[in-house]
Amino acid sequence: EKWIARSKGNNKAKLRKELSIEYYKSLLVTHCPLLGLKLTYANCAGNNTPQNYATLDKIDPTKGYVPGNVQILSYRANTLKNSATLEELKLIVQNWEKQI
């Protein structure tokens, strides 16, 4: 529950006003749904965010932090999909497999 309080109290809290504590609780998972990493919800300080740190992700970035459009991902997965489109990620995989 400390993770929820930190997430609701950070600088994006105004953007997350539609998400209740109960809704956050319904999202909690033990593993990242995209990478399978076991998640940690422990507080992390400074610039040393663990790759398996739980982060709140907008599934569709254009819809914002609203119920039905958020999930919990690892910091690593959230970082990877941060600015890439699904098409770009597919293209990277396709071309990378050709190189290997």
VOBA-1610 file (N, C-alpha, C; in pm, whole numbers, padded with zeros to 5 digits, always signed):
BEGIN
Glu+00081-00121+00000Glu+00000+00000+00000Glu+00086+00127+00000Lys+00210+00116+00046Lys+00299+00232+00040Lys+00326+00271-00105Trp+00338+00169-00193Trp+00359+00196-00334Trp+00243+00277-00390Ile+00122+00242-00355Ile+00003+00314-00402Ile+00008+00459-00354Ala+00040+00478-00228Ala+00048+00614-00173Ala+00155+00695-00246Arg+00270+00633-00274Arg+00376+00705-00346Arg+00330+00739-00487Ser+00262+00645-00552Ser+00218+00667-00689Ser+00111+00775-00697Lys+00021+00776-00600Lys-00085+00877-00600Lys-00034+01013-00555Gly+00080+01014-00487Gly+00131+01139-00432Gly+00243+01202-00512Asn+00280+01142-00624Asn+00392+01199-00699Asn+00345+01312-00790Asn+00435+01361-00874Asn+00405+01479-00955Asn+00301+01453-01064Lys+00265+01328-01087Lys+00160+01298-01186Lys+00025+01278-01119Ala+00016+01300-00988Ala-00106+01272-00914Ala-00228+01342-00972Lys-00213+01464-01020Lys-00326+01537-01077Lys-00379+01465-01200Leu-00290+01403-01276Leu-00331+01329-01396Leu-00400+01198-01360Arg-00378+01150-01238Arg-00431+01021-01195Arg-00552+01036-01102Lys-00614+01150-01100Lys-00722+01177-01004Lys-00841+01083-01019Glu-00862+01026-01138Glu-00976+00936-01160Glu-00951+00795-01105Leu-00830+00767-01062Leu-00796+00634-01013Leu-00803+00631-00861Ser-00895+00554-00809Ser-00912+00543-00664Ser-00811+00443-00607Ile-00793+00448-00476Ile-00705+00354-00408Ile-00754+00211-00434Glu-00885+00191-00430Glu-00941+00059-00454Glu-00907+00011-00597Tyr-00912+00104-00691Tyr-00879+00066-00829Tyr-00732+00026-00839Tyr-00644+00104-00774Tyr-00503+00069-00772Tyr-00485-00073-00718Lys-00553-00104-00608Lys-00540-00236-00546Lys-00581-00346-00644Ser-00680-00319-00727Ser-00726-00420-00823Ser-00623-00445-00933Leu-00530-00354-00951Leu-00427-00367-01055Leu-00304-00444-01010Leu-00283-00454-00879Leu-00160-00513-00827Leu-00137-00654-00879Val-00017-00678-00929Val+00024-00808-00981Val+00162-00841-00925Thr+00199-00968-00931Thr+00330-01009-00879Thr+00438-01005-00986His+00396-01018-01113His+00491-01024-01224His+00451-00928-01336Cys+00549-00875-01405Cys+00525-00787-01519Cys+00455-00867-01630Pro+00339-00821-01677Pro+00268-00895-01780Pro+00339-00897-01916Leu+00433-00808-01939Leu+00503-00805-02068Leu+00637-00879-02066Leu+00711-00871-01955Leu+00843-00932-01950Leu+00853-01049-01852Gly+00753-01069-01770Gly+00753-01179-01676Gly+00840-01160-01554Leu+00900-01042-01537Leu+00986-01015-01421Leu+00903-01012-01294Lys+00957-01069-01186Lys+00891-01058-01056Lys+00904-00913-01011Leu+00793-00850-00979Leu+00792-00707-00948Leu+00826-00680-00803Thr+00889-00564-00780Thr+00910-00514-00646Thr+00833-00384-00632Tyr+00771-00368-00518Tyr+00698-00245-00487Tyr+00769-00165-00380Ala+00891-00209-00344Ala+00970-00141-00241Ala+01012-00003-00290Asn+01027+00089-00197Asn+01067+00225-00230Asn+01208+00223-00289Cys+01228+00298-00396Cys+01362+00312-00454Cys+01397+00459-00455Ala+01519+00489-00422Ala+01561+00629-00411Ala+01662+00663-00519Gly+01662+00788-00557Gly+01762+00836-00651Gly+01739+00788-00793Asn+01849+00778-00866Asn+01844+00739-01007Asn+01866+00589-01027Asn+01860+00512-00922Asn+01887+00369-00931Asn+01758+00288-00928Thr+01667+00314-01018Thr+01541+00242-01023Thr+01567+00100-01072Pro+01528-00001-00992Pro+01549-00139-01037Pro+01464-00169-01160Gln+01514-00255-01247Gln+01443-00291-01370Gln+01309-00356-01341Asn+01295-00420-01224Asn+01171-00488-01189Asn+01080-00405-01098Tyr+01108-00276-01085Tyr+01024-00189-01004Tyr+00887-00172-01070Ala+00782-00182-00993Ala+00646-00169-01044Ala+00616-00024-01080Thr+00566-00003-01202Thr+00529+00131-01247Thr+00389+00127-01308Leu+00321+00240-01303Leu+00188+00251-01362Leu+00203+00293-01507Asp+00140+00220-01597Asp+00153+00242-01740Asp+00018+00270-01803Lys+00017+00366-01896Lys-00103+00390-01978Lys-00097+00294-02096Ile-00198+00211-02111Ile-00202+00116-02222Ile-00207+00192-02354Asp-00299+00286-02364Asp-00309+00375-02480Asp-00272+00514-02431Pro-00153+00565-02467Pro-00107+00694-02415Pro-00200+00811-02444Thr-00284+00801-02546Thr-00372+00912-02581Thr-00493+00922-02489Lys-00521+00817-02412Lys-00639+00815-02326Lys-00614+00858-02183Gly-00490+00868-02143Gly-00458+00915-02009Gly-00474+00809-01902Tyr-00457+00855-01776Tyr-00467+00768-01660Tyr-00613+00757-01617Val-00685+00669-01681Val-00827+00649-01650Val-00851+00499-01631Pro-00953+00463-01553Pro-00984+00322-01534Pro-01001+00252-01669Gly-00945+00133-01679Gly-00951+00056-01801Gly-00837+00082-01898Asn-00756+00185-01870Asn-00646+00219-01959Asn-00510+00217-01887Val-00504+00156-01770Val-00378+00151-01697Val-00348+00008-01655Gln-00221-00019-01641Gln-00174-00148-01594Gln-00045-00126-01518Ile-00004-00227-01445Ile+00124-00220-01376Ile+00225-00302-01455Leu+00335-00238-01490Leu+00445-00301-01563Leu+00575-00281-01486Ser+00675-00358-01521Ser+00808-00335-01467Ser+00862-00204-01525Tyr+00952-00142-01453Tyr+01017-00021-01501Tyr+01082-00047-01637Arg+01142-00164-01652Arg+01208-00199-01778Arg+01109-00202-01895Ala+00997-00270-01877Ala+00897-00279-01984Ala+00839-00141-02014Asn+00812-00064-01910Asn+00755+00069-01929Asn+00853+00159-02004Thr+00981+00147-01972Thr+01083+00225-02040Thr+01094+00185-02187Leu+01090+00056-02214Leu+01101+00007-02351Leu+00985+00056-02438Lys+00864+00059-02382Lys+00750+00098-02464Lys+00716+00246-02451Asn+00795+00317-02378Asn+00770+00459-02350Asn+00744+00544-02473Ser+00832+00537-02571Ser+00816+00625-02686Ser+00801+00549-02817Ala+00808+00417-02812Ala+00796+00338-02934Ala+00650+00299-02960Thr+00617+00290-03086Thr+00486+00237-03123Thr+00497+00086-03134Leu+00384+00017-03135Leu+00384-00126-03151Leu+00448-00165-03285Glu+00419-00089-03387Glu+00477-00116-03519Glu+00629-00102-03517Glu+00679-00001-03448Glu+00824+00016-03439Glu+00889-00100-03365Leu+00827-00144-03256Leu+00882-00256-03181Leu+00882-00384-03264Lys+00774-00407-03339Lys+00768-00524-03427Lys+00878-00517-03534Leu+00900-00401-03588Leu+01003-00383-03691Leu+01142-00408-03633Ile+01166-00360-03514Ile+01295-00384-03448Ile+01318-00534-03432Val+01218-00605-03381Val+01233-00750-03361Val+01255-00820-03494Gln+01176-00785-03593Gln+01187-00846-03725Gln+01328-00827-03782Asn+01378-00706-03776Asn+01511-00678-03831Asn+01624-00734-03745Trp+01605-00734-03615Trp+01705-00789-03525Trp+01720-00938-03548Glu+01608-01009-03566Glu+01614-01153-03590Glu+01690-01185-03719Lys+01683-01097-03818Lys+01757-01116-03943Lys+01907-01107-03920Gln+01948-01028-03822Gln+02090-01007-03795Gln+02152-01120-03716Ile+02071-01192-03644Ile+02126-01295-03554Ile+02151-01425-03628
//
